[in-house]
Amino acid sequence: MPKQTDNRAPGPSIADVAREAGVATSTVSRALTIPGRVAEPTRLKVEAAARKLGYTANQTARNLRVGTSRTIMIVLPEEIYTGASQTVSEVLRATAHTLTARGFSLLIANVSRAAETDAHILAVAQGGTVAGVLLMAADIPAANGRSLADVGLPIVSLHFDLSGEGIPSVVSNDRDAIIEGTAALIARGHRRFLYIRGRLGNYHEIERLAGVHAALGAAGLPDAALRLHQGDFEFTGGMAAGEAFLAIPAAERPTAVICANDDTAIGFIKTVIDAGVGVPGDVSVLGFDGAAIAPFLTPSLSTIQQDTAGLGRQAADLVMDRVLGEPVESRLSLVVPCTLVMRGSVSPGPAVDVGSGHEEARPLVATPAAPQQRETS
């Protein structure tokens, strides 16, 4: 049986419309999907060419053209960590709830940030399926010499302050909050401190360490009052810091430990208590994030609690406002305040005199130098 051939002429392409209108194909794409970003004379010329040729964009493009695309893509920093803090998942929940209440939907772009993942994120952003983007604790994705910022979609950053790069941002007041927490420990008589750091170069680590230094400086305490231990925002980092803490002669140990997050604090407390050190009798511990489990631990964990619901709501509202054309300053930085919650893991300290020398802050173990990164206040 002879093979049948399809003699139907293919429909007009976007390239055909571009030739008819005398413009680039990228201009046709913008004119038909994001008409507000193309000058009106050019847009009208493109639309006339499309009508003449009978060109019909896909349904997604039609949705964008008439303003009915209501999907927001969220870009995550990495695989979601399933520790006690749960900050990312709690903010994600609040964001989705706020979007749904206003008739939008949420598309999660990734669960990791491998190089090929960034290329996928850019492809989704350029494919016309989303109307705006939320970056959650994430740098701007880039691949093959192209950045997400070049795509032309409204973008809002959540957890990282990218307002200096022209992206409206919603952040916690990490630095001021940890200044308050450190000052509260100083007011309770503590004079020897350990700060267990988060991952090097991380925005929150930079802000929180800067806050600890600022509070100690404001109290007139010397550099020798602070020891540092490199952590990783996970239980393991707290456990390693606990082992290093136990190696210090008891009379020289810090009396207060400030942790980059609650998971770190939980790992530290478990390690030192198992070795017979009392918390808070021998050492007070302050976490950061406000893990839901914190009040139920023994001792209950003192912490700096982030307003995860407030962060999610503010970020969702801001990106929807941008999608709907509301005026939003590109360098806007919305700051959602944290709350200091003192519980059973903190008690008064001995107010030990550490002297008046100005030594460098001493690490418990060797700590690699931090890479250069923008500090944002």
C-alpha positions in Angstrom: 0.0 0.0 0.0 1.5 3.3 -1.0 2.6 5.6 1.8 0.2 8.5 2.2 1.7 12.0 2.3 0.2 15.0 4.2 -0.1 17.7 1.6 -1.6 20.3 4.1 0.5 23.4 4.1 1.9 24.2 7.6 0.5 27.1 9.4 2.3 30.4 9.6 5.2 30.6 12.0 6.4 33.3 14.3 9.2 33.9 11.8 6.6 34.6 9.0 4.9 37.2 11.3 8.3 38.8 11.9 9.0 39.1 8.2 5.5 40.5 7.5 5.8 43.1 10.3 9.5 43.9 9.6 10.6 43.1 13.1 12.7 40.5 14.9 11.1 37.3 16.1 11.8 38.2 19.7 9.8 41.4 19.2 6.9 39.3 17.9 7.1 37.1 20.9 7.1 40.0 23.4 4.3 41.8 21.5 2.0 38.8 21.6 2.8 37.6 25.1 3.9 40.7 27.1 2.3 43.5 25.1 3.0 46.1 27.8 6.7 45.8 27.2 6.5 46.8 23.5 5.9 50.2 22.1 2.3 50.6 20.9 3.1 51.3 17.1 5.2 48.1 17.0 2.7 46.1 18.9 -0.1 47.1 16.5 2.0 46.3 13.5 2.8 42.8 14.9 -0.9 42.1 15.7 -1.9 43.2 12.2 0.6 40.9 10.6 -0.5 38.0 12.8 -4.1 38.6 11.8 -3.3 38.8 8.1 -1.4 35.6 8.2 -3.8 33.8 10.5 -1.1 33.2 13.1 -2.3 32.0 16.5 0.0 31.9 19.4 -0.3 29.0 21.8 -2.7 29.1 24.7 -0.1 30.1 27.2 0.8 33.1 25.1 -2.8 34.0 24.7 -3.2 33.9 28.4 -0.3 36.2 29.0 -1.5 38.5 26.2 -4.9 39.0 27.9 -3.5 39.1 31.4 -4.9 35.8 32.6 -1.7 33.9 33.3 -1.7 33.7 37.1 1.2 31.3 37.9 4.1 32.3 39.9 7.3 30.3 39.7 9.4 30.0 42.9 13.1 29.2 42.7 14.5 27.3 45.7 18.1 27.6 46.8 18.8 23.8 47.0 17.3 20.6 48.1 14.9 21.5 50.9 16.5 20.6 54.2 14.3 18.6 56.5 15.7 19.6 59.9 13.8 21.1 62.8 14.0 24.7 61.7 11.8 24.2 58.6 12.1 27.9 57.7 11.9 27.3 53.9 8.9 25.0 54.0 7.0 27.2 56.4 7.6 30.3 54.3 6.6 28.3 51.2 3.4 27.3 52.8 2.5 30.9 53.6 3.4 32.0 50.1 1.2 29.4 48.5 -1.7 30.2 50.7 -1.5 33.9 49.9 -1.2 33.3 46.2 -4.2 31.0 46.2 -6.3 33.6 48.1 -5.8 36.0 45.3 -6.4 33.6 42.5 -2.8 32.7 41.6 -1.0 29.4 41.6 2.5 28.4 42.6 5.0 26.5 40.4 8.0 25.1 42.2 10.9 25.3 39.7 13.5 23.0 41.3 14.6 20.9 44.2 18.3 21.4 43.5 20.5 24.0 41.9 22.8 22.0 39.6 24.0 23.8 36.5 21.5 22.0 34.3 18.7 23.0 36.8 19.4 26.7 36.2 19.1 26.1 32.4 15.7 24.5 33.1 14.6 27.4 35.2 15.5 29.8 32.5 13.6 27.7 29.9 10.5 27.6 32.0 10.7 31.4 32.6 11.0 32.0 28.8 8.4 29.5 27.9 5.4 31.7 28.7 4.0 29.5 31.5 4.6 31.8 34.4 3.8 35.5 35.0 6.4 36.2 37.7 9.2 34.7 39.8 10.0 34.5 43.5 13.6 33.8 44.4 13.7 32.1 47.8 17.1 32.4 49.5 18.5 32.0 46.0 20.9 33.9 43.8 19.7 34.9 40.3 19.8 31.7 38.1 22.0 32.0 35.0 23.0 29.6 32.3 24.8 29.9 28.9 25.6 33.6 29.5 22.0 34.5 30.2 20.4 35.5 33.5 16.8 35.1 34.8 16.9 38.9 35.2 17.1 39.2 31.4 13.9 37.4 30.7 11.6 40.3 31.4 9.4 38.8 34.1 8.6 40.5 37.4 11.0 39.1 40.1 10.9 39.4 43.9 13.6 38.0 46.2 12.6 36.4 49.5 15.2 35.8 52.3 18.1 37.4 50.4 18.3 41.2 50.0 18.9 41.7 46.3 17.4 45.2 46.3 20.9 46.6 45.5 20.7 44.7 42.2 17.3 46.2 41.3 15.2 43.3 42.6 12.6 44.1 45.3 13.3 42.0 48.3 11.6 40.7 51.5 13.9 39.8 54.3 14.1 39.3 58.1 16.0 41.8 60.2 18.7 39.2 60.9 21.4 41.6 62.0 19.3 43.8 64.3 17.6 40.7 65.7 20.8 39.0 66.7 22.2 42.2 68.1 19.1 42.2 70.4 19.7 38.5 71.3 23.4 39.0 72.1 22.7 42.2 74.1 20.1 40.2 76.2 22.8 37.6 77.0 25.3 40.4 78.0 22.6 41.9 80.2 22.3 38.6 82.0 26.0 38.7 82.9 27.6 36.7 80.1 31.1 37.8 79.0 32.5 34.8 77.1 30.8 33.8 73.9 30.9 31.2 71.2 29.2 31.8 67.9 28.6 28.7 65.8 28.5 30.0 62.2 26.4 28.9 59.2 27.8 28.2 55.8 30.5 30.5 54.6 29.3 33.2 52.2 25.7 32.7 53.0 23.7 35.9 53.2 22.2 35.0 56.6 25.6 34.0 58.0 27.1 37.3 57.0 24.3 39.3 58.6 24.1 37.3 61.8 27.9 37.3 62.4 28.0 41.0 61.8 25.2 41.4 64.4 27.1 39.4 67.0 30.2 41.5 66.5 28.2 44.8 66.6 26.5 43.8 69.9 29.8 42.9 71.6 31.4 46.1 70.3 28.6 48.2 71.6 29.0 46.6 75.0 32.7 47.5 75.1 33.7 43.8 75.1 37.1 42.9 73.6 37.6 40.6 70.6 38.8 38.0 73.0 35.3 37.7 74.3 34.2 35.8 71.2 35.2 32.4 69.8 34.0 31.2 66.4 33.3 27.7 65.2 32.4 26.9 61.6 29.0 25.3 61.2 26.7 24.3 58.4 23.2 25.2 59.5 22.6 21.5 60.3 22.6 19.3 63.4 26.0 18.0 62.4 27.6 21.5 62.7 26.2 21.9 66.2 27.4 18.5 67.2 31.0 19.2 66.0 31.0 22.5 67.8 29.9 20.7 70.9 32.8 18.4 70.7 35.2 21.3 70.2 33.6 23.1 73.2 34.2 20.1 75.4 37.9 20.1 74.5 38.3 23.5 76.1 39.3 23.6 79.8 36.2 24.0 81.8 37.4 27.3 83.4 38.0 28.9 80.0 34.8 27.8 78.2 32.3 30.3 76.9 29.3 30.8 79.1 26.9 31.6 76.3 26.6 30.0 72.8 24.8 31.8 70.0 23.9 29.6 67.0 23.3 30.5 63.4 20.0 28.5 63.5 18.0 26.2 65.8 19.2 23.0 64.2 22.8 24.0 65.1 21.6 24.8 68.7 19.9 21.4 69.1 22.9 19.5 67.9 25.2 21.5 70.3 22.9 21.0 73.3 22.6 17.2 72.8 26.3 16.8 72.5 27.3 18.8 75.6 24.5 17.4 77.8 25.5 13.9 76.9 29.0 14.7 78.2 27.6 16.0 81.5 27.6 19.7 80.8 24.5 21.5 82.2 22.4 23.7 79.9 21.8 26.3 81.1 23.6 25.7 84.3 27.1 25.6 82.7 26.4 27.2 79.4 23.4 29.1 77.9 22.4 28.5 74.3 20.5 30.8 71.9 19.2 29.7 68.5 17.8 31.4 65.5 14.7 30.7 63.3 12.0 29.8 65.8 11.6 26.0 65.2 8.2 24.7 66.2 9.8 22.1 68.3 11.8 24.6 70.4 9.3 24.9 73.3 9.1 21.1 73.7 12.8 20.4 74.0 14.5 19.8 77.4 15.6 22.5 78.1 13.2 24.5 76.0 15.2 26.4 73.4 15.6 30.2 73.5 15.6 31.5 70.0 15.2 34.4 67.6 11.9 33.7 65.9 11.4 34.6 62.3 7.9 35.6 61.1 7.7 32.9 58.4 4.0 33.7 57.7 4.7 37.4 57.4 7.7 36.8 55.1 5.6 34.5 52.8 2.6 36.9 52.7 4.7 40.0 52.0 6.7 38.3 49.2 3.6 36.8 47.6 1.7 40.1 47.7 4.7 42.0 46.2 5.2 39.7 43.3 1.5 39.7 42.5 1.4 43.5 42.6 4.3 43.5 40.1 2.6 41.1 37.8 -0.6 43.1 37.9 1.2 46.3 37.1 1.2 48.0 40.5 4.1 50.4 41.0 6.8 48.8 43.0 10.2 50.4 43.5 12.9 48.1 42.1 15.2 48.8 45.1 12.6 48.2 47.7 13.7 46.2 50.7 10.8 45.1 53.0 12.1 44.1 56.4 9.9 41.7 58.5 11.1 41.9 62.2 12.0 38.8 64.2 11.0 38.2 67.9 13.4 37.3 70.7 12.0 34.4 72.7 13.8 33.5 75.9 13.2 30.0 77.3 14.9 27.5 79.5 18.2 27.2 77.6 19.4 30.6 78.9 20.2 31.6 82.5 22.3 34.4 84.1 26.1 34.2 83.5 29.0 34.7 85.9 30.1 38.0 84.3 33.7 36.8 84.1 36.3 39.5 83.3 38.0 38.6 80.0 40.5 41.4 80.2 41.0 44.5 78.1 43.2 43.1 75.3 42.1 43.3 71.7 42.9 39.8 70.4 41.3 38.4 67.3 38.2 36.3 67.7 39.5 32.8 68.3 38.1 29.8 66.5 37.5 26.6 68.3 39.0 24.8 65.3 40.8 26.0 62.2 38.3 27.9 60.1 38.9 28.6 56.4 38.8 32.2 55.3 35.4 33.3 54.1 35.1 34.2 50.4 34.4 37.8 49.5 30.7 38.6 49.3 28.5 41.7 49.3 27.4 42.7 52.7 23.8 44.0 52.8 22.4 45.9 55.7 
